[in-house]
Each structure stands twice: as C-alpha cells, then as structure tokens.
Amino acid sequence: MWGLMLTISAIPAFSDNYIWCLSDAASGKTLVVDPGQAQPVLNHLARKNLVLDTILVTHHHPDHVGGIKELLASFPDCRVIGPADSPYQGSNHLVRPGDEVVWKGLTFQVLGVPGHTLDHIAYFTDVEIEGRPVLFCGDTLFVCGCGRLFEGTPAQMRQSLQTLRALPGKTAVYCAHEYTLANLRFARSWLPEDEGLKQFETQCQSARNAGIATVPSVLENERQLNPFLRWDDPAVIAATRAYCAKQGLPADSDNAIFAAIRHGKDNF
Ligand SMILES: [Zn+2]
C-alpha cells in the first residue's frame, strides 16, 4: 500500500457506460472494471502512459466484457478476475462471493449480488481511495436506481441491495452507467414530495449540463434518496402501497414493496 498514488477515472464507452480505471501514478500499473469496449481503454492507457495488469468483471453482459479479448492482445499478462459461475468464459482468475482480490496490496472483498444477472458480483475495499472506501457494483446499484431484473427475482435483488446498503456510509459507489437523470425522473414521480430528491435532481441536472459525470455517488446519499434502497422507509411504503392498490399487486412484505417499485420503474 505504501508508496501508491491511486486515482480513479471514468473512461466513457458506448452511449452511457463508464469503465472505471484505477491506476497507481507511481508505477503506472492499472486496473479497469468491466471493459465492454477496448479502444477507449487503449486510448486512455496510451495517453496516460499506463500499463494494464488487472481487469475486474462484475457480470457477463457484453457491454461489460466485450473489450477484454482485444485488451489481452495488447496486455497478454493481464489478470482477468470474474465470477466463477458465469456464462462469460473469458476470465482467467475465477472468484466467488466471500473471496478477496488483492491488487497492489489493496484488498477487495467479493460480494455476491445476484438479481440483474445471477452471476453478478461487486468489489468493495474499505481502504480509502481519493478519501473514500470504494465499491464497484456494475449494474446492481445505480445512482437513485438499480439494475433491471433480467435473471434474478426481486427477493434476490433486494437481498443484494441490502448487502450493499450495509457498507460504510461514506463509500463511493462506482456503478457502470450514467442513468441518473432518468432514474431521478422516476424517483420524483414516485415520491413527488421528497425535498432531498428534488434538490439532488437540480444538482445532477447542472452536472450533466456541464458535461460532468454524476457517478460516483456516496452510499449515505443513496440510502436517503434511492427508492430501491428504501423498501422499509414509511414514505416509500405509503407511495408504493397506493401503486399496488391500483395495480392489484401485493404490498405485504419488504420483497413485495421492492418488487412493486421495480414494476413501477419497468412500466414508467
Ligand atoms: Zn448488465
């Protein structure tokens, strides 16, 4: 750890993906998360004179793994760390929930977060980088939103989000997409009286107008604002029960409340 000068930067890819790039300025050694495209990563590495030595994979979707083969052609010794039980077969270092990943003396915990996909994992370190513990959570938790349930059940996803919700409040949440404004439009429609959401929307709108990323967010803000982390918040329960009554959906448990919010967003 000593002697490292770590920075995290966003490499934009496709229309709204962020490939997170963690690099050590002292050695130039670099880790990237979910490189769905190779060229933007190669450009970034060349511009900053960095050497890719590790790739972290959160789940099998092509916009997260599509660039790996091409990156390995340029960096053949690169470790590709990814979930063991996954349709993606390109990882050369398989991990399971509960495992640890060590990069340059920095330890990441591997968290199982099924829901968006069944193979989805997240990487968390309580070592502060740029002043905060770091969570790379792929498509599980977004700023004021969460991933769609392509493979898992609402109960699995709520459990996964409960795992993430329990991390330290000051954790920086590095998710893989810039979906914030769309998520906020939904959240504001669900909870129109929520002053915190109103203020945060104004803040994020200004950031986007200035071309600034809204990611990472801070976990304690997500706990206060993100409807998908608030299945046990009385204001969210009340709003969701009203929706359930109209839609004929159950609203009798944490999982039912969470499922109904996800249903609302899917049909928004
Ligand atoms: Zn995905």
Residues whose N, C-alpha, C, O or C-beta is under 5 A from the ligand:
A	BS01	ZN	H61 D139
